[in-house]
Amino acid sequence: MGIGIGCDIGGTFTDLLMIDEASGKVFVDKVLTTPADPSLAIETGLLGLERQSPGALAQALTLVHGTTLVINAVIERKGARTGLLTTCGFRDVLEIGREKRYDGNDLQITFPDPLVPRPLRLEVEERVHTSGEVLVPLDEASVEKALRLLLERGAQSIAVCLLNSFANAAHEKRIGEIAARVAPGIPVTLSHEVLRELKEYERSTTSVVNAYAKPVVEKYLQKLDQRLAQIGFKGELLLMQSSGGLNSSEMARRFPVQIIESGPAAGAIGAAHYARLAGHDKVLAFDMGGTTAKMCLVVEGKVARVNQLEVDRVHRFKRGSGIPVRIPVVDLTEIGAGGGIAKGSAKGTMEVGPESASADPGPVCYGQGGTEPTVSDADVVLGYLNPAYFLGGRMSLDRAKAAAAIETKLANVLGLSMAQAAWGIHSLVNENMASAAKVYVAEKGESPSNCAVVAFGGAGPVHAYDLARRIGARTLIIPPRAGVASAFGMLIAPASFDTVQTHRTRLARADAAELETLYAAMEAEARAGLPRGTQPDAVWFERAADVRYVGQGYDIAVPVEPAMLGAGDGNFAQALRAAFNKSYFLLYGRVFDELELEIMNLRVTAYAPGKQFADEFSAGRKAGKAAPESTQREAYCPIAGKFLPHAVYKRGDILLGHRIVGPAIVEEPESTTIVGAGASLTVDASGSLVVQLPEEAAARSREAAGELDAVSLEMLWRRLTSSVDELAAALVRTSFSTVVRDVADYACGVFDAEGRLLLRSTDSTPGIAGGLAPMLQHMLEVVPPHTPGRRRRAGRQ
């Protein structure tokens, strides 16, 4: 038993949470992030925890850390000057990339600049076949020459990515040995150690990101170690990985690419924990902070994971416009801009984001020099946030400055009242998030109306009610200390290590005994990758195989139980097909038993259990009969279209057995929960706030009443866009055509009554979209839409 500390560095705030396992006492601190030196904010927050519980730092056993350091280094191009060694003929893989254009209409389309400029990309003489056979031996003289040239050109880190090294890594290993002699002190990343998987483009980008971030992470962790030693921390430093598991700081130094998306992953782990306690097996984890908003699907207590993410997008919300990174990662989708900046658009409507005020200078209400109105400013003006109780009263907000900025920059420009403009900001960011959430859930084969929403992050509970209303969810869960849920998730996350090995074979030819041997070797490797001190008896493994129909370009991960391999070749093939069919049907709605399957990759994840805390702070452990005390505050009600009195409660006063009916506001130091009119709020046994939305959750508001002002017009446009993107997602999800899935050679559109194209889905091919209008116009001539009899006849044809 001991003390554990979780620390999540976000774009605006750094969150810290400390739990004493013996007593269950919880301590929280939240400080502004220091972008120039993130370790300074950690030190400040840890000292804040020390003031709350003197002597705790010296007794703490672990500090679990999630950071945006790697992804920021890539986005801001502040990584090391990196060189790349590759096979002759493959020097330009980073720039050639994939065929697919992320926007077929953009004639000036651009992609991120490669992290390695062409003069630092050099070739060596060698060639290995996909089978692992050496076709051209490694020319060591060419390696030495290339390494010396990279040093002359100022390389501070080197990535080595040879063609087909996933099948035979001998040449890469030898280059690593030569580099240690020729370029001592220069960190080297070998692609087969980062990713033993085919697809040279993704393997190259992933290895380069790892090399690019290595010196940055090493320098940062050295400074962090010094700061921790100076303030008396003597425990173990663990890093949160993008996969949702923990590992040592030594592993983060070797493979910094694995922590590229660490903080948001922890929030999903915390949300899954409280969803289980609340008895919900299908939830959407909704994390909204001051900079970004993300969502993740959690089914049966398990956080969804994928094996690739995209970073450094040219267009923030356009898939395909960034750099692919092939690592296990919690399946988060960015659905909004957090505290996004609001502005007028060229078409005379209001837009919110994607730009954010971040921590410096921050929103106008922070009083740190910000001048552009943001979502946070709107929340203050609408009465949802208490200016005197932000961060529990440790930071005051300036409502007058926020109101002045909204009025001058938006209301006066767009012909709105100040209240309309503020509500427009709040509702537009919610509509943006709802639209993205619907598409994200549709792609998973689920419906948002079947999910509860678990909201956390500083701004999540403020916006969650309206978001849930817009996506049709009926239940909203606000976990304890929602504002620092990511820091809590780090403390309960398991330790983990992932490994992958390409093993391409037709299912009919798969040898169960051979696969068992490969899986056993991968399990030994994964076990060795867990943090030192992991109890061997506590480790468990999850096996999977990437499987697809022969001829398809993409595969899906299928769980492989050990018993399946012990059943012999024929029974294994039957069992794997059954598992594949189950997963494929969930995603795409149909299966094809007559088509042959092929295995592409084998995957193993080793896990060691995370901590389980008995939390003394959970209010739900106490029961109360008398109604909790409340005050009142004027806040905006979208149903009435004006400010109305809202009952305001302190979260700690709401106990098990209490029931509150909205409109109401629940305040706690790290966040604020809004409960809409007609909704009811209770507390469950784990201390979570559970909000039930009314049957008629789609409350009547100004845009629903037909008043098409600048906000309503933009809202209507966003809803149309969302609808057509949902249609496109369903088309791709159910299509068997690789041309549709991989090249986006299709079109979905919305047309007016005369068959004119109003808008098309984001990924539509322009040529096909252009042909839809004449086709529809012809159909309308043959079957006029306002002729009921003809419409019925058309339905029968």
Secondary structure by P-SEA (a helix, b strand, c coil): cbbbbbbbbcccbbbbbbbcccccbbbbbbbccccccaaaaaaaaaaaaaaacccccccccbbbbbbaaaaaaaaaccccbbbbbbccccccccccccccccccccccccccccccccccbbbbbbccccccccccccaaaaaaaaaaaaaaacccbbbbbcccccccaaaaaaaaaaaaaccccbbbbbcccccccccaaaaaaaaaaaaaaaaaaaaaaaaaaaaaaaacccbbbbbbccccccccaaaaaaccccccccaaaaaaaaaaaaaaaacccbbbbbbbcccbbbbbbbcccccccccccccccccccccccbbbbbccccccccccccbbbbbbccccccccccccccccccccccccccccccaaaaaaaaccccccccccccccccaaaaaaaaaaaccccccccaaaaaaaaaaaaaaaaaaaaaaaaaaaccccccbbbbbbcccccccaaaaaaaacccbbbbcccccaaaaaaaaacccbbbbbbbbbcccccccaaaaaaaaaaaaaaaaaacccccccccbbbbbbbbcccccccbbbbbbbccccccccaaaaaaaaaaaaaaaaaaccccccccbbbbbcbbbbbbbccccccccccccccccccccccbbbbbbbbccccbbbbbbbbccccccccccccccbbbbcccbbbbbcccccccccccbbbbbbbccccccccccccccccaaaaaaaaaaaaaaaaaaaaaaaaacccccccccccccccccccccccccccccccaaaaaaaaaaaaaaaaacccccaaaaaaaaac
